[in-house]
Amino acid sequence: MINRSFTTLQKKGFLSLYKTIVRPTLEYCNSVWHPTLKRDEDMLEKVQQRATRLLPELKQMTYPERLRELHLPTRAYRRQRADLIQMFKILKGFDRVDPSKFFQLASGSTTRGHGLKLVKQRIHSSLRQSAFSIRNVNNGNALPKEVINATTINQFKSPLERHWRNNPIKYEPY
């Protein structure tokens, strides 16, 4: 639709169109629906790859170079970030959800790091493996105190980005 509607695109205009039309569709219900198969992840990422090729000046660049030029993160990075933000909102009571329905807090004073360490539940089926409450335990436990002890959601996001910048995760932001 963007390609057919506009004859020329500039970076700023493209980013506005992409962020208001394409990205919300791709990320709708991100925390609930999480692609479990690599081919599903690749299919969603290809939408972003194709969209970044719409700009003529970026067409010859590789996909990671286009992302850096446009300051766009990968879809996998945004998905993981959204999961951690949702987990933070549940644990800190910003959402009206009982945290014990999703997560089990580690008991005792033997935990290292922050006080919101989670217990990774044992699972017996591969279906449950990609559930929200299972896939976020390791990432949540790996966060430092200054990130998890934030009092607001915005105070959580900035230290999270800084932590990932200093300790790269498997998904690079751009």
N, C-alpha and C positions, 0 to 999 in steps of 0.2 A: 504494500500500500504506500509506504514512504517513497519507494523507488518510482512508482507510477505517478505520484502526486507532485513531486518536486523535480525540476529539471537540473538544478544545481543545488548542492548542499555545502554549507560551511560547517566546520567542527562544532561551533557553538549551537547552531540550529539543529544539527544532527543529534547532539547530545540531549537537547531538550526534547526532541521527538522520541528518541530511543527511551529516555527515562520516563516519559509520560505515557507512551503507547505500548512499547514492546516489553520492557522489564516488568511492569506490574502483572502482565498476563503470564509471563514465565515464572514469576515468583508467588503466584496466588496459592495460598494455603501451604506455604513452604515447609512449615514445621510439621504439618500432618502428613502431607504426601512428600516422601523423600525417595528419589530414585535409588533402587537397590541394585540394579544391574548397570554395569559399565556402559552398555549400549544406550540405556535411557539417559544417563548423564551426558554422554557424547552427543546424543540427539538434541538435548537442550542447549548444550554449549555451541553446537553448530549454528543455532539461530543467531547467537551473538556474533559468532565468527562471520557469518554471512552479512549481518547488519554492518559490521565495522568495515567491510569491503565496499560499502556504498560510496564512501568518500574517495574521489579519484586520486587525491594526493597520498592516500594510505594503501591503495590497492596493491602495490608491489611489495609492501612490507609483510613480514611474517605476523602471525596472530599475536604472539607476545609483544612484538614491537608496536602493533596497532593499539593494544591495550594500554601500554605505557604512554604512548602519544596522547591517547584520549583520557587517560587517568581513570580507566574503568577496571574494576576487579573481575576476576573470573567468576563464573556462576557458582562453582564449588566453594570458593572463598566466601561469597555472600551467603550461601546456604549454611555454611558452618557458623558464620558470624550470627546469622538470624537464630540459629538453634541455641547458641550460647546466650544471646539476649533473652530469648524466651525462657530458658532455664533460669536465668537470673531473676526474671520477673516472677516466676512461680516460687522460687525459693525465698525471695524477699517479700512476698505478699502483695505485689503490685497487681497480680491477676487474682481473681476470686476463685482460686483452685486450691484444693488441699494438697500441699507438696508431698504428703505421704502416699498419695495415690500414684505418684510418678517416681519419686526418689526415696531412698532410705539413707538417712544421714548416718555417718560413721559414729559410733559411740565410743566414749573413752577419751583420754587425753593423750593417746599414743599417736594421733595423727600429726603429720608434719605439714607445714604450710598454713593454710587458712582453716578456719573452724567449720566450714561448710563442705567438708570432704564427704563424698558419696560412696556408698557401698555398691560395687558392681554385682548385680544379681546374676545368678547362674541361669543360663537359658538352655533349653533342650531342643529347640527347633530353630531352624535357619530363618523361619518366617519372623520370629520375634527379634532376631538379631538387629534388624534395622529400625526397631521401634524408637521413638523419641527418647524415652527414659533410659534406654540401653546405650544408644550411640553417643550420648553426650556425657556420660560419666567420666571417661578418661580425659576428655578435653576440659571439663569443669574442674576436675581434680588437679590438672596441670597448671591452672591459673595461680598467679602469686597473690599474696594477701591484699596488696594495694588495689588489685583489680576487683576481687570478689567482695571486699569490704566497702565498696561504694554504697552511698545511701540513695542515689537516684539513678535512673537509667542512663542519662547523659553522662554522669560521672563514671559509669561502668564502661561506656563505649570508648572514650578517649584513652584510658589506660589499657584497655584491651588492644586497641590499634597499636599503641606504643610497645606493648609487650610482644605482639606478633612481629612488629618491625625489628625488634632486637633479638627475638628468638623465632626465626622463621618456621612456619608450619608447612605442611606438605602442599598447601594451596597458597600460591603467591598472590598478593592483592593486585599488582600490576607491574 
